[in-house]
Amino acid sequence: MKCRHGFTLIELLVVIAIIAILAAILFPVFERARAKAQSASCQSQLKQIGLAFLMYAQDYDGLFPEGDMLFRRADWPYNLNEWDIHYDPCPGKSGWAFYIAPYVKTAAIFMCPSGPTHNQDDGLRRSYGWNYQGTHLRVCGAYGGIEFPAETYLVCDAAYPYLSRKGCTLHWLQTWLGHFQTNPKYQGHRHNGMHNVAFCDGHVKSVSQNAILENAGGAANNNIPPWNWPAWED
């Protein structure tokens, strides 16, 4: 009679150790590949958002949308389950998504693949912030509007849908960008420390957490890229 032999304990431990080593090597590789794919998908969405802003401008005398507009619920033309950007009850709706919605058709485009399901502060279901203070109601081209569109931020990864400088420091901008968030999903620099940014000419690239703050404050930096903000009023 033949005697069947199973694995010895040492052989089993060796196999487990090999599997653990392979997992430790491969899992970070897979995670980096996944993060890179999510960043590429985010850049694709921002590209479409940027082009939607430009198409809007083509239809409205070259002007980007207004930054401080409220819309009544009756004016909201899209499915509320998908497009409702405020918690109920709310008497009005504000949001740049309203303006460019006809050019993108789906609300999913406003959600970064690496971002949260909604912004934590006020329920705005977007992962991107619009540089409204530097672009709203401005001509999208260089003549009479944004002098350096290829260098001026339009929309980027953020923790809040509107980006501005509130007060006399950059603290509020960093708050809007999510630089003080501990949850990586709520950080604007959610792609390995980088923000994906759509510029006013339609191109998209990644910008580091530190570099995105360039020329963001101080009267000497008014109306120049990348923020293109008007004179301080505070």
C-alpha positions as CSV (number, residue, x, y, z in Angstrom):
1,M,0.0,0.0,0.0
2,K,1.3,3.5,-1.0
3,C,1.6,6.0,1.8
4,R,0.4,9.5,0.9
5,H,2.3,12.4,2.4
6,G,0.9,15.9,2.8
7,F,2.8,19.1,3.2
8,T,4.9,19.4,6.3
9,L,4.5,22.4,8.5
10,I,7.7,23.9,7.3
11,E,6.7,23.5,3.7
12,L,3.4,25.1,4.4
13,L,5.0,28.1,6.2
14,V,7.5,28.5,3.3
15,V,4.6,28.7,0.8
16,I,2.7,31.2,3.0
17,A,5.8,33.3,3.3
18,I,6.4,33.3,-0.5
19,I,2.8,34.4,-1.0
20,A,3.1,37.1,1.6
21,I,6.3,38.4,-0.1
22,L,4.7,38.4,-3.5
23,A,1.7,40.2,-2.1
24,A,3.8,42.9,-0.4
25,I,5.6,43.4,-3.7
26,L,2.6,43.4,-6.1
27,F,-0.1,45.2,-4.0
28,P,1.7,48.6,-4.0
29,V,2.3,48.2,-7.8
30,F,-1.4,47.5,-8.3
31,E,-2.4,50.4,-6.1
32,R,-0.1,52.8,-7.9
33,A,-1.5,51.6,-11.2
34,R,-5.0,52.1,-9.9
35,A,-4.2,55.6,-8.6
36,K,-2.7,56.5,-12.0
37,A,-5.7,55.2,-13.8
38,Q,-8.0,57.3,-11.5
39,S,-5.9,60.4,-12.1
40,A,-6.1,59.9,-15.9
41,S,-9.8,59.5,-15.6
42,C,-10.0,62.6,-13.5
43,Q,-8.0,64.6,-16.1
44,S,-10.3,63.3,-18.8
45,Q,-13.3,64.6,-16.8
46,L,-11.7,68.0,-16.2
47,K,-10.9,68.2,-19.9
48,Q,-14.6,67.8,-20.7
49,I,-15.5,70.3,-18.0
50,G,-13.0,72.8,-19.4
51,L,-14.3,72.4,-22.9
52,A,-17.9,72.8,-21.6
53,F,-16.9,76.2,-20.1
54,L,-15.4,77.2,-23.5
55,M,-18.5,76.0,-25.4
56,Y,-20.7,78.0,-22.9
57,A,-18.5,81.1,-23.6
58,Q,-19.0,80.6,-27.4
59,D,-22.7,80.7,-26.9
60,Y,-22.7,83.7,-24.6
61,D,-20.6,86.4,-26.3
62,G,-17.3,84.9,-25.2
63,L,-18.1,85.3,-21.5
64,F,-17.6,82.7,-18.8
65,P,-20.6,82.1,-16.5
66,E,-21.6,84.4,-13.6
67,G,-20.2,83.2,-10.2
68,D,-22.9,84.3,-7.8
69,M,-26.2,83.2,-9.4
70,L,-29.1,81.5,-7.6
71,F,-31.6,79.3,-9.4
72,R,-35.0,78.5,-8.2
73,R,-35.9,74.8,-8.1
74,A,-38.4,75.3,-10.9
75,D,-35.5,76.5,-13.1
76,W,-33.5,73.3,-12.5
77,P,-33.9,71.4,-15.8
78,Y,-32.4,68.1,-14.8
79,N,-33.3,65.1,-12.7
80,L,-33.1,66.2,-9.1
81,N,-31.9,62.8,-7.9
82,E,-28.9,63.3,-10.1
83,W,-28.4,67.0,-10.2
84,D,-29.7,68.3,-6.9
85,I,-26.5,69.9,-5.5
86,H,-27.9,71.1,-2.1
87,Y,-29.4,69.4,0.8
88,D,-33.1,70.0,1.3
89,P,-34.7,72.3,2.1
90,C,-33.1,75.0,0.1
91,P,-35.0,77.9,-1.5
92,G,-32.5,78.3,-4.4
93,K,-29.7,76.6,-6.2
94,S,-26.3,78.0,-6.9
95,G,-23.7,76.3,-8.9
96,W,-21.5,76.5,-12.0
97,A,-22.7,73.0,-12.8
98,F,-26.0,74.5,-13.8
99,Y,-24.4,76.6,-16.5
100,I,-22.4,74.0,-18.3
101,A,-24.8,71.0,-17.7
102,P,-26.2,71.2,-21.3
103,Y,-22.6,70.6,-22.6
104,V,-21.8,67.6,-20.5
105,K,-25.2,65.9,-20.0
106,T,-24.2,63.8,-16.9
107,A,-23.6,64.7,-13.3
108,A,-21.1,62.0,-12.9
109,I,-18.5,64.1,-14.6
110,F,-18.3,66.4,-11.6
111,M,-17.1,63.6,-9.3
112,C,-13.4,62.8,-9.3
113,P,-12.8,59.0,-9.2
114,S,-10.5,59.5,-6.2
115,G,-12.8,62.0,-4.5
116,P,-15.7,61.8,-2.1
117,T,-19.3,61.0,-3.0
118,H,-20.1,64.6,-1.9
119,N,-18.4,67.6,-0.4
120,Q,-18.6,67.4,3.4
121,D,-19.4,71.0,4.2
122,D,-22.7,71.8,2.5
123,G,-23.6,68.7,0.4
124,L,-22.4,70.1,-2.9
125,R,-21.9,66.9,-5.0
126,R,-18.8,68.0,-6.8
127,S,-15.1,67.1,-6.4
128,Y,-13.9,70.1,-8.3
129,G,-13.6,73.8,-7.5
130,W,-14.1,76.6,-10.0
131,N,-11.8,79.6,-10.0
132,Y,-14.8,81.9,-10.2
133,Q,-13.2,85.0,-8.7
134,G,-10.7,85.0,-11.5
135,T,-12.9,84.0,-14.4
136,H,-16.6,84.7,-13.9
137,L,-18.1,87.1,-16.4
138,R,-14.8,87.5,-18.1
139,V,-14.0,87.1,-21.8
140,C,-12.4,83.6,-22.1
141,G,-9.8,84.8,-24.6
142,A,-6.9,87.1,-24.3
143,Y,-8.6,90.2,-25.8
144,G,-10.4,92.2,-23.2
145,G,-10.6,89.3,-20.7
146,I,-8.1,86.7,-19.5
147,E,-4.8,87.8,-20.8
148,F,-3.0,84.5,-20.3
149,P,-5.7,81.7,-20.7
150,A,-3.1,79.0,-21.0
151,E,-1.7,79.9,-17.6
152,T,-4.9,80.7,-15.7
153,Y,-6.7,78.1,-13.6
154,L,-10.3,77.4,-14.5
155,V,-11.4,74.3,-12.5
156,C,-9.3,71.9,-10.3
157,D,-9.4,69.2,-7.7
158,A,-10.7,70.7,-4.5
159,A,-12.7,70.2,-1.4
160,Y,-15.2,73.1,-2.2
161,P,-16.8,74.0,-5.5
162,Y,-15.8,77.7,-5.4
163,L,-12.3,78.9,-5.0
164,S,-11.5,82.4,-3.7
165,R,-9.4,84.3,-1.2
166,K,-11.5,85.2,1.8
167,G,-9.8,87.4,4.3
168,C,-6.3,88.6,4.4
169,T,-4.5,85.3,4.3
170,L,-4.3,82.2,2.1
171,H,-5.9,80.1,4.8
172,W,-9.3,80.1,3.2
173,L,-8.0,79.2,-0.2
174,Q,-6.1,76.3,1.3
175,T,-9.3,75.3,3.1
176,W,-11.3,75.4,-0.2
177,L,-8.5,73.3,-1.8
178,G,-8.7,70.7,1.0
179,H,-5.1,71.2,2.2
180,F,-6.1,70.8,5.8
181,Q,-8.2,67.7,5.3
182,T,-7.0,64.4,6.8
183,N,-9.2,62.2,4.6
184,P,-7.3,61.8,1.3
185,K,-10.6,61.7,-0.6
186,Y,-11.4,65.3,0.6
187,Q,-8.0,66.6,-0.2
188,G,-7.7,68.5,-3.5
189,H,-4.2,67.1,-3.8
190,R,-5.6,63.6,-3.9
191,H,-3.5,62.3,-6.7
192,N,-0.3,61.5,-5.0
193,G,0.0,65.1,-3.7
194,M,-1.1,66.6,-7.0
195,H,-4.1,68.6,-8.1
196,N,-5.4,68.0,-11.6
197,V,-6.2,71.4,-13.1
198,A,-8.1,72.5,-16.2
199,F,-6.8,75.8,-17.6
200,C,-8.8,78.5,-19.4
201,D,-7.6,77.4,-22.8
202,G,-8.9,73.9,-22.3
203,H,-5.7,72.0,-21.5
204,V,-5.3,69.9,-18.3
205,K,-2.2,69.1,-16.3
206,S,-1.2,68.1,-12.7
207,V,0.0,70.8,-10.3
208,S,1.6,70.2,-6.9
209,Q,0.1,71.2,-3.6
210,N,2.6,74.0,-3.1
211,A,2.7,75.2,-6.7
212,I,-1.0,75.7,-6.9
213,L,-0.8,78.5,-4.3
214,E,1.5,80.6,-6.6
215,N,0.4,84.2,-6.9
216,A,-2.7,83.5,-4.8
217,G,-2.5,86.5,-2.5
218,G,-1.4,90.0,-2.0
219,A,-2.2,93.2,-4.0
220,A,1.0,92.9,-6.0
221,N,-0.3,89.7,-7.6
222,N,-3.7,91.0,-8.8
223,N,-4.9,89.9,-12.3
224,I,-1.9,87.7,-13.2
225,P,-1.8,83.9,-13.6
226,P,-2.6,81.4,-12.4
227,W,-5.5,82.8,-10.4
228,N,-6.1,86.1,-12.2
229,W,-7.9,87.5,-9.2
230,P,-9.1,91.2,-9.1
231,A,-8.0,93.8,-6.6
232,W,-8.5,93.0,-3.0
233,E,-11.6,94.5,-1.4
234,D,-10.9,93.4,2.2
